Amino acid sequence: MATAELPLAERDYFSDHSLLIDPYAYFEALRAEGPVHRAPNGVIFVTGFQECVDVLLDSDHFSSFQTQLGPMTPLPFTPESDDLTAQIAAARDPNAMSELMVGYDGEQHANARSLLNRLFVPSRLRANEEYMWNFAGELVDDAVTRGGCELIGEIATPYVTLVIADLLGVPEEDREAFRKVIDEGPPPGSLDMGEQPRESQVLMFMAQFFMRYVHERRSQPRDDVLSELANGAYPDGSQPDALEVVKSAMFLFAAGQDTSAKLLGNAMQRVARDKALQARLRADPKAIAPFLEEVLRLEGSTKATFRLVKRPARIGGMAVKPGDRIFVGLAAANRDPLRWQDPEAFELGRKRIQEHLAFGRGAHTCLGAPLARVEVRVIFERFFEKTADIALAEEHLSPDGAVSLDYEPSFIIRGLAELNLKLTPA
């Protein structure tokens, strides 16, 4: 039977382009089967809000091993017992660039995360916000002068890339090289598996720079962020291997860049299409922050994260066994009618909105969430300051008034491939 003829809940999320680009009807079809559903490919899809929270908070039974690669990647071992902790540990390669913080468990994850925590103290974010404000102003000024822009490639990607470069202390002379190589790379979870080596090349490119930075700052410390990172210690006082410092910084750079850029695109297309909402945000800039939270709930940048069952457990009413692969549907949970009233509706000022799962929950809650919230809010403020109107360009509009938007085919990321805007100067 052709894929398009299969019932929605029986289609393969990891190969069907239509599901990857617009997954919401698919998630609802799965939800109709229950908040926890084993798909024909064996992956267990969790769509219920509470069930997703339960998995994300339970690191005793669920491992983040291979989270970066997704649940369709074969395990490098055959489960041999009711506790896979030892097998998972033995399968890890500390020298592999594909072994990043997102896939760590327990103390290893806590140690890696501790190296970056110092970047997100309020004083550091305030200093970084000045850079955001000035850089966002330059980008928006140029776009307004031209009468419009392609938001994702011309503004969102360079903006968030260089904001993170500034936060990490990447020297100015290297920042353009970082921006270019990241801009040319595939999204995480790209459907085109042929692009995965390209993603690895992007990581290796950045690793060369960060390894040089770490060695230079360890031999000759300076009064900068990179020196703090290079000479930082784990909570027990031990100094991490240089490669671990490199991988922590590199992960923040790669992960934060893509999700923040896509958040800006997802939020901006809503503002460009809803003129009443745009007018409300222009009149009350304080509403931008809660507006972004509702965008994160309804169309956040990350559709899912993944876990591996390492000990027998239950998710909702379903028993799961070691070796089972879990799809934690963040985007589905954020539309669960058992948690959210009228979940498909966009509601500015929704109660308890910050309980959404767009940034995850538990030990792996997105480390860069404070940065993402600030950088996207700042550039919205600059857009509203410098324009009288933001509208979709004609490329996205058909004669009958329908809107056409193209999303990247990724099983992880929900983001526009491009967004052309028409900007009317203030």
C-alpha positions as CSV (number, residue, x, y, z in Angstrom):
1,M,0.0,0.0,0.0
2,A,1.4,3.4,-0.9
3,T,2.4,5.6,2.0
4,A,-0.3,8.2,1.3
5,E,-3.0,5.4,1.4
6,L,-2.0,4.2,4.9
7,P,-4.0,5.4,7.9
8,L,-2.2,8.4,9.4
9,A,-1.2,6.6,12.6
10,E,0.5,3.8,10.5
11,R,2.7,6.0,8.4
12,D,6.5,6.2,9.1
13,Y,7.3,9.5,10.8
14,F,11.0,9.1,9.9
15,S,10.6,8.8,6.2
16,D,7.3,10.4,5.2
17,H,8.1,14.0,4.2
18,S,4.6,15.2,4.8
19,L,4.7,14.1,8.4
20,L,8.1,15.7,9.1
21,I,7.1,19.0,7.6
22,D,3.6,19.2,9.2
23,P,3.4,16.6,12.0
24,Y,0.5,17.9,14.0
25,A,-2.4,15.8,12.4
26,Y,-0.1,12.8,12.7
27,F,0.4,13.4,16.4
28,E,-3.3,13.7,17.0
29,A,-3.9,10.4,15.1
30,L,-1.4,8.8,17.5
31,R,-3.0,10.4,20.5
32,A,-6.3,8.8,19.5
33,E,-4.5,5.5,20.0
34,G,-3.6,6.6,23.5
35,P,-0.9,8.8,25.1
36,V,1.6,6.1,24.6
37,H,1.6,4.1,21.3
38,R,4.0,1.6,19.8
39,A,4.4,2.3,16.1
40,P,4.8,-0.4,13.4
41,N,8.6,0.4,13.3
42,G,8.8,-0.5,17.0
43,V,9.4,3.1,18.3
44,I,7.2,4.0,21.3
45,F,5.6,7.4,20.7
46,V,4.7,9.4,23.8
47,T,2.2,12.2,23.0
48,G,0.6,12.8,26.4
49,F,1.9,15.8,28.4
50,Q,2.1,14.1,31.8
51,E,3.6,10.9,30.2
52,C,6.3,13.0,28.5
53,V,7.1,14.8,31.7
54,D,7.4,11.4,33.5
55,V,9.9,10.1,31.0
56,L,12.0,13.3,31.0
57,L,12.2,13.4,34.8
58,D,13.1,9.7,35.1
59,S,16.8,9.2,34.5
60,D,16.9,6.0,36.4
61,H,14.9,4.1,33.8
62,F,15.6,6.1,30.6
63,S,18.9,7.0,29.0
64,S,19.7,9.9,26.7
65,F,22.2,7.6,24.8
66,Q,21.9,8.2,21.1
67,T,19.5,11.1,21.6
68,Q,21.5,13.1,19.0
69,L,21.1,10.4,16.3
70,G,17.5,9.5,16.8
71,P,15.7,6.2,17.6
72,M,16.1,4.7,14.2
73,T,19.8,4.4,14.5
74,P,20.7,0.8,15.4
75,L,22.1,0.2,18.9
76,P,25.8,-0.7,18.9
77,F,25.1,-3.6,21.2
78,T,22.4,-6.3,21.8
79,P,20.6,-5.8,25.2
80,E,21.6,-8.6,27.5
81,S,20.0,-7.9,30.8
82,D,17.3,-6.0,32.7
83,D,19.8,-3.2,33.3
84,L,21.7,-1.7,30.3
85,T,23.7,0.8,32.3
86,A,27.0,-1.0,31.9
87,Q,26.4,-1.8,28.2
88,I,25.6,1.9,27.5
89,A,28.7,3.0,29.4
90,A,30.9,0.5,27.5
91,A,29.5,1.7,24.2
92,R,30.4,5.3,24.7
93,D,33.5,6.6,22.9
94,P,34.9,9.7,24.8
95,N,37.0,10.6,21.8
96,A,34.1,10.6,19.3
97,M,32.8,14.1,18.2
98,S,29.3,12.6,17.9
99,E,29.3,12.0,21.7
100,L,27.9,15.3,22.8
101,M,26.3,16.5,26.0
102,V,22.7,15.9,24.7
103,G,23.5,12.2,24.8
104,Y,25.1,12.0,28.3
105,D,23.6,10.6,31.4
106,G,24.0,11.1,35.1
107,E,27.3,12.5,36.4
108,Q,28.8,12.8,33.0
109,H,26.0,15.0,31.9
110,A,26.0,17.1,35.1
111,N,29.8,17.7,34.7
112,A,29.5,18.8,31.1
113,R,26.6,21.1,31.9
114,S,28.5,22.7,34.8
115,L,31.1,24.0,32.4
116,L,28.5,26.1,30.6
117,N,26.3,27.2,33.5
118,R,28.5,30.2,34.2
119,L,27.6,31.6,30.8
120,F,24.0,32.1,31.8
121,V,24.3,34.1,35.0
122,P,22.2,37.3,34.8
123,S,25.3,39.6,34.6
124,R,26.6,37.7,31.6
125,L,23.3,37.8,29.8
126,R,22.9,41.5,30.4
127,A,26.4,42.2,28.9
128,N,25.5,40.0,25.9
129,E,22.1,41.8,25.5
130,E,23.9,45.0,24.6
131,Y,25.7,43.2,21.8
132,M,22.3,41.7,20.7
133,W,20.6,45.1,20.7
134,N,23.3,46.7,18.5
135,F,23.7,43.8,16.1
136,A,20.0,43.3,15.7
137,G,19.6,47.0,15.0
138,E,22.2,46.8,12.2
139,L,20.6,43.8,10.6
140,V,17.1,45.3,10.7
141,D,18.2,48.7,9.4
142,D,19.7,47.0,6.4
143,A,16.6,44.9,5.7
144,V,14.3,47.9,6.1
145,T,16.4,50.0,3.7
146,R,16.0,47.2,1.1
147,G,12.3,47.1,1.7
148,G,12.3,43.5,2.9
149,C,14.4,40.4,3.5
150,E,14.6,36.6,3.6
151,L,14.4,36.3,7.4
152,I,16.0,32.9,8.0
153,G,19.2,33.1,5.9
154,E,19.8,36.8,5.9
155,I,18.9,37.7,9.5
156,A,18.0,34.8,11.8
157,T,20.9,32.6,11.2
158,P,23.7,35.2,11.3
159,Y,22.1,36.9,14.2
160,V,21.8,33.9,16.6
161,T,25.2,32.5,15.4
162,L,27.1,35.7,16.2
163,V,25.2,36.2,19.5
164,I,26.3,32.8,20.7
165,A,29.8,33.5,19.4
166,D,29.8,36.7,21.5
167,L,28.6,34.9,24.6
168,L,31.2,32.2,24.2
169,G,33.9,34.8,23.5
170,V,34.8,33.6,20.0
171,P,37.3,36.2,18.6
172,E,35.7,38.6,16.2
173,E,38.1,37.6,13.4
174,D,36.8,34.0,13.5
175,R,33.1,34.7,13.8
176,E,32.3,35.1,10.1
177,A,33.9,31.7,9.4
178,F,31.7,30.1,12.0
179,R,28.6,31.8,10.6
180,K,29.3,30.7,7.1
181,V,30.0,27.0,7.8
182,I,26.9,26.7,10.1
183,D,24.7,28.4,7.6
184,E,25.7,25.8,4.9
185,G,25.1,22.8,7.2
186,P,21.9,20.6,7.3
187,P,19.4,20.9,10.2
188,P,19.6,18.4,13.0
189,G,17.6,15.3,12.2
190,S,17.6,15.9,8.5
191,L,15.5,13.4,6.5
192,D,18.3,13.3,3.9
193,M,20.6,11.0,5.7
194,G,23.2,11.7,3.0
195,E,23.6,15.1,4.8
196,Q,24.7,13.6,8.1
197,P,28.4,13.5,7.1
198,R,28.0,17.2,6.3
199,E,26.7,17.8,9.8
200,S,29.8,16.0,11.1
201,Q,32.0,18.2,9.0
202,V,30.5,21.3,10.6
203,L,31.2,20.0,14.1
204,M,34.8,19.1,13.1
205,F,35.3,22.6,11.7
206,M,34.3,24.2,14.9
207,A,36.2,21.7,17.0
208,Q,39.5,22.8,15.4
209,F,38.9,26.4,16.5
210,F,37.8,25.6,20.0
211,M,40.7,23.2,20.6
212,R,43.1,26.0,19.7
213,Y,41.2,28.4,22.0
214,V,41.3,26.0,24.9
215,H,45.0,25.3,24.6
216,E,45.9,28.9,24.2
217,R,43.8,30.0,27.2
218,R,45.2,27.2,29.4
219,S,48.8,28.2,28.7
220,Q,48.1,32.0,28.7
221,P,44.8,32.8,30.4
222,R,43.2,36.1,29.6
223,D,40.3,38.1,31.1
224,D,37.7,36.6,28.7
225,V,35.0,34.0,28.6
226,L,37.1,31.4,26.7
227,S,39.7,31.5,29.6
228,E,36.9,30.8,32.1
229,L,35.7,27.9,30.0
230,A,39.2,26.5,29.4
231,N,40.2,26.7,33.0
232,G,36.9,25.7,34.6
233,A,36.6,22.8,36.9
234,Y,33.9,20.1,37.5
235,P,31.9,20.3,40.7
236,D,34.4,17.9,42.4
237,G,37.3,20.3,41.6
238,S,38.9,18.2,38.8
239,Q,39.8,19.8,35.5
240,P,38.1,18.3,32.5
241,D,40.0,17.0,29.5
242,A,40.4,19.7,26.8
243,L,38.2,17.7,24.4
244,E,35.3,17.8,26.9
245,V,35.5,21.6,27.1
246,V,35.6,21.7,23.3
247,K,32.6,19.5,22.9
248,S,30.5,21.4,25.5
249,A,31.1,24.7,23.8
250,M,30.6,23.2,20.4
251,F,27.3,21.7,21.4
252,L,25.9,24.9,22.7
253,F,27.0,26.7,19.5
254,A,25.4,24.1,17.2
255,A,22.2,23.4,19.2
256,G,21.4,26.9,20.2
257,Q,22.0,28.4,16.8
258,D,19.4,26.3,14.9
259,T,16.6,26.2,17.4
260,S,16.7,30.0,18.1
261,A,16.8,30.9,14.4
262,K,13.8,28.6,13.8
263,L,11.9,30.1,16.8
264,L,12.4,33.6,15.3
265,G,11.0,32.4,11.9
266,N,8.0,30.5,13.5
267,A,7.1,33.6,15.6
268,M,7.6,36.1,12.8
269,Q,5.4,34.3,10.3
270,R,2.6,34.5,12.8
271,V,3.1,38.2,13.3
272,A,3.3,38.9,9.6
273,R,0.0,37.0,9.0
274,D,-2.0,38.3,12.0
275,K,-2.1,42.1,11.8
276,A,-4.3,42.5,14.9
277,L,-1.7,40.5,16.9
278,Q,1.1,42.6,15.3
279,A,-0.6,45.8,16.4
280,R,-1.1,44.6,19.9
281,L,2.6,43.7,20.3
282,R,3.7,47.0,18.8
283,A,1.5,48.9,21.3
284,D,2.7,46.8,24.3
285,P,6.3,45.6,23.9
286,K,5.9,43.8,27.3
287,A,3.6,41.4,25.6
288,I,6.4,40.1,23.3
289,A,7.7,37.7,26.0
290,P,4.4,36.0,26.7
291,F,3.8,35.9,22.9
292,L,7.0,34.0,22.4
293,E,6.0,31.5,25.1
294,E,2.8,30.7,23.3
295,V,4.7,30.3,20.0
296,L,7.0,27.9,21.8
297,R,4.0,25.9,23.0
298,L,2.1,25.9,19.7
299,E,5.0,25.7,17.3
300,G,8.3,25.3,19.1
301,S,11.5,24.7,17.3
302,T,12.0,21.2,18.7
303,K,9.4,18.6,17.9
304,A,10.8,15.7,19.9
305,T,13.6,14.3,21.9
306,F,14.5,10.6,22.4
307,R,15.2,8.2,25.1
308,L,16.4,4.6,25.4
309,V,14.9,2.3,28.0
310,K,17.7,1.0,30.2
311,R,15.6,-0.7,33.0
312,P,12.0,-2.2,32.9
313,A,9.5,0.6,33.4
314,R,6.0,1.8,32.7
315,I,5.0,4.9,30.7
316,G,1.3,5.6,31.4
317,G,-0.3,2.2,31.1
318,M,2.3,0.6,28.8
319,A,5.2,-1.6,30.0
320,V,8.5,-0.9,28.3
321,K,11.6,-3.1,28.3
322,P,15.4,-2.4,28.1
323,G,16.3,-1.6,24.5
324,D,13.0,0.0,23.7
325,R,13.3,3.3,21.9
326,I,11.2,6.2,23.1
327,F,10.0,9.2,21.0
328,V,9.2,12.0,23.5
329,G,6.8,14.2,21.5
330,L,7.4,17.7,22.9
331,A,5.3,19.2,20.2
332,A,2.5,16.7,20.8
333,A,2.5,17.2,24.6
334,N,2.3,21.0,24.1
335,R,-1.1,20.4,22.3
336,D,-2.5,17.8,24.7
337,P,-6.1,18.7,25.5
338,L,-5.8,17.0,28.9
339,R,-3.3,19.7,29.8
340,W,-4.2,22.7,27.7
341,Q,-7.7,24.2,27.2
342,D,-8.4,24.7,23.5
343,P,-4.9,23.6,22.7
344,E,-5.0,24.4,18.9
345,A,-5.8,28.0,19.6
346,F,-3.2,30.8,19.9
347,E,-3.9,32.5,23.2
348,L,-1.8,35.4,24.3
349,G,-1.6,35.4,28.1
350,R,-2.4,31.8,28.5
351,K,-2.2,30.7,32.2
352,R,0.9,28.8,33.3
353,I,2.3,29.0,29.8
354,Q,5.9,28.5,30.9
355,E,5.1,25.0,31.8
356,H,5.3,24.0,28.1
357,L,7.9,21.5,27.1
358,A,9.4,23.3,24.2
359,F,12.7,23.5,26.1
360,G,12.3,20.0,27.6
361,R,12.1,19.2,31.3
362,G,14.4,17.7,34.0
363,A,18.2,17.4,33.8
364,H,18.3,18.0,30.1
365,T,16.2,21.1,30.1
366,C,17.7,23.3,27.3
367,L,20.7,25.1,28.9
368,G,20.3,28.0,26.4
369,A,16.6,28.7,27.1
370,P,17.4,32.0,28.9
371,L,19.5,33.1,25.9
372,A,16.9,32.1,23.3
373,R,14.2,34.0,25.1
374,V,16.3,37.2,25.3
375,E,17.8,37.2,21.8
376,V,14.4,36.6,20.1
377,R,12.7,39.2,22.2
378,V,15.4,41.8,21.5
379,I,15.2,41.4,17.7
380,F,11.4,41.6,17.8
381,E,11.7,44.9,19.7
382,R,14.1,46.2,17.0
383,F,11.8,45.1,14.1
384,F,8.9,46.9,15.7
385,E,10.9,50.0,16.5
386,K,12.2,50.3,12.9
387,T,9.1,49.3,10.9
388,A,5.5,50.4,10.6
389,D,4.4,47.1,9.1
390,I,5.7,43.6,8.6
391,A,4.0,41.5,5.9
392,L,4.6,38.3,4.0
393,A,6.2,38.9,0.6
394,E,4.3,37.9,-2.5
395,E,6.3,34.7,-2.9
396,H,4.3,33.2,-0.1
397,L,0.9,34.3,-1.4
398,S,-1.3,32.7,-4.1
399,P,-4.0,34.6,-6.0
400,D,-6.8,33.2,-3.8
401,G,-5.1,34.5,-0.7
402,A,-3.7,31.2,0.5
403,V,-0.3,31.2,2.3
404,S,2.5,28.9,1.2
405,L,5.4,28.2,3.6
406,D,8.1,25.6,3.2
407,Y,9.4,23.8,6.3
408,E,12.7,21.9,6.6
409,P,12.3,18.1,6.5
410,S,13.7,17.2,9.9
411,F,12.4,14.7,12.4
412,I,13.7,16.9,15.2
413,I,13.4,20.6,14.1
414,R,10.2,22.5,13.3
415,G,11.4,25.4,11.2
416,L,10.9,27.3,8.0
417,A,13.3,26.8,5.1
418,E,12.8,30.5,4.3
419,L,10.5,33.4,5.1
420,N,10.4,36.4,2.8
421,L,9.1,39.6,4.4
422,K,8.0,43.0,3.1
423,L,9.0,45.7,5.5
424,T,7.4,49.2,5.7
425,P,9.8,51.7,7.4
426,A,8.6,53.4,10.5
